[in-house]
Amino acid sequence: MGHDFRISRLGRLAQGLLVLGFATVQAGIAWTPATVAIALWALAGGVALFLGILVLQGTLSFWTVESLEIANVLTYGGVQAAQYPLALYAQWFRRVLTFAVPLACVAYYPVLAILGKADPLGAPAWVGLVSPLAGFVFLAAAFGAWRVGVRHYASTGS
């Protein structure tokens, strides 16, 4: 995980914090202990989700040559998809973003809870409080896939 660490990424963190501060003022978000807890819980779920994607990338390398490209679709594509409201997408893609790669669970639903907004798709309000757990479930499933990959790995013989 530390192999690809770059100091230049601190600029992204600073930019994100500046945007968060600006958006807080513009949207009138009241940071209560509950909303801070939801934000931290969503952050933890997001970290678990992206760690799970990295574990799956490693797992896919048992059977494929270009596992990095598959992981890039999930990471970079997922980050792009998570920048827009879930209601914008077709139903099949919403299901992918909610149940297959649960980006909506670590981004969209917790933000609705922080903003105090109702989901235009009809999900109950409590979903935003529990949905980041899906990131940890995804990580556990990725570790399960890793164990299957290790169990069935056959060396190239070199």
C-alpha positions in Angstrom: 0.0 0.0 0.0 2.9 2.3 0.6 4.6 1.4 -2.7 2.8 4.1 -4.7 2.8 6.8 -2.1 3.4 10.3 -3.6 3.8 13.5 -1.8 2.0 15.3 -4.7 -1.2 13.6 -3.6 -1.3 15.8 -0.5 -2.4 18.5 -2.9 -5.5 16.5 -3.6 -6.2 16.2 0.1 -5.8 19.9 0.5 -8.0 20.6 -2.4 -10.6 18.3 -1.0 -10.5 19.9 2.4 -10.9 23.4 0.8 -13.9 22.2 -1.2 -15.4 20.6 1.9 -15.0 23.9 3.8 -16.5 25.9 0.9 -19.4 23.5 0.4 -20.1 23.5 4.2 -20.6 27.2 4.1 -22.6 27.3 0.9 -24.9 24.4 1.8 -25.3 25.6 5.4 -24.3 22.2 6.9 -24.4 22.2 10.6 -21.6 19.9 11.8 -23.1 18.2 14.8 -21.5 15.2 16.5 -24.0 13.0 14.6 -23.0 14.4 11.2 -19.3 14.2 12.0 -19.8 10.6 13.0 -21.6 9.9 9.7 -18.9 11.5 7.7 -16.1 9.6 9.5 -18.1 6.3 9.2 -18.5 7.0 5.5 -14.8 7.8 5.1 -13.9 4.5 6.9 -16.3 2.6 4.6 -14.8 4.2 1.6 -11.3 3.3 2.6 -12.4 -0.3 3.2 -14.1 -0.4 -0.2 -11.0 0.9 -2.1 -8.8 -1.5 -0.1 -11.1 -4.2 -1.3 -10.7 -3.1 -4.9 -6.9 -3.3 -4.5 -7.2 -6.8 -2.9 -9.4 -7.8 -5.9 -6.8 -6.4 -8.3 -4.1 -8.6 -6.6 -6.5 -11.6 -6.7 -7.2 -11.1 -10.4 -3.5 -11.2 -11.1 -3.6 -14.9 -10.4 -5.6 -15.4 -13.5 -5.2 -12.4 -15.8 -2.3 -10.3 -17.1 -4.0 -6.9 -17.1 -5.6 -6.8 -13.7 -4.6 -3.2 -13.2 -6.9 -2.1 -16.0 -9.9 -3.8 -14.3 -9.0 -2.1 -11.0 -8.7 1.2 -12.8 -12.2 0.9 -14.2 -13.5 0.4 -10.6 -11.3 3.0 -8.9 -11.1 5.9 -11.4 -14.5 5.1 -13.0 -16.1 4.8 -9.6 -14.7 8.1 -8.4 -16.1 9.8 -11.5 -19.5 8.0 -11.1 -19.7 9.0 -7.4 -19.5 12.7 -8.3 -23.1 12.7 -9.5 -26.4 12.0 -7.8 -27.4 8.3 -8.0 -30.8 9.3 -9.4 -29.1 10.5 -12.5 -28.1 7.0 -13.6 -30.2 4.2 -15.2 -31.6 1.6 -12.8 -29.2 -1.2 -13.8 -26.2 1.1 -13.1 -27.6 2.3 -9.8 -27.8 -1.4 -8.8 -24.2 -1.9 -9.8 -23.1 1.1 -7.8 -25.1 0.0 -4.8 -24.8 -3.8 -4.7 -21.8 -4.9 -6.8 -19.3 -2.1 -6.1 -21.0 -0.3 -3.3 -19.8 3.3 -4.0 -23.3 4.7 -3.4 -23.2 3.1 0.0 -20.1 5.0 1.1 -20.8 8.2 -0.7 -24.3 9.0 -1.8 -26.4 7.7 1.0 -24.3 9.1 3.9 -24.2 12.5 2.1 -28.0 12.5 2.0 -28.0 11.8 5.8 -25.5 14.6 6.5 -27.5 17.0 4.4 -30.8 15.9 5.9 -32.3 15.3 2.5 -34.7 12.5 1.5 -33.6 10.1 -1.2 -35.4 10.9 -4.5 -35.3 7.2 -5.2 -37.2 6.3 -2.0 -34.6 4.7 0.2 -35.4 5.2 3.9 -33.3 7.8 5.9 -31.6 5.1 8.0 -29.9 3.7 5.0 -27.3 6.6 5.1 -26.4 5.6 8.6 -25.7 1.9 8.0 -24.7 1.8 4.3 -21.0 2.5 4.9 -20.9 -1.0 6.4 -21.1 -2.2 2.8 -17.5 -1.1 2.2 -16.4 -3.5 5.0 -18.5 -6.3 3.6 -16.9 -5.7 0.2 -13.5 -5.8 1.8 -14.3 -9.1 3.5 -15.6 -10.5 0.2 -12.3 -9.4 -1.5 -10.3 -11.2 1.2 -12.5 -14.3 0.6 -11.7 -14.1 -3.2 -8.0 -13.7 -2.3 -8.1 -16.9 -0.2 -9.7 -18.7 -3.2 -7.0 -17.4 -5.5 -4.2 -18.4 -3.2 -5.8 -21.9 -2.8 -6.0 -22.4 -6.6 -2.8 -20.7 -7.6 -0.5 -22.8 -9.8 3.0 -21.5 -10.4 4.2 -20.8 -13.9 7.1 -23.2 -13.1 9.8 -20.5 -13.6 
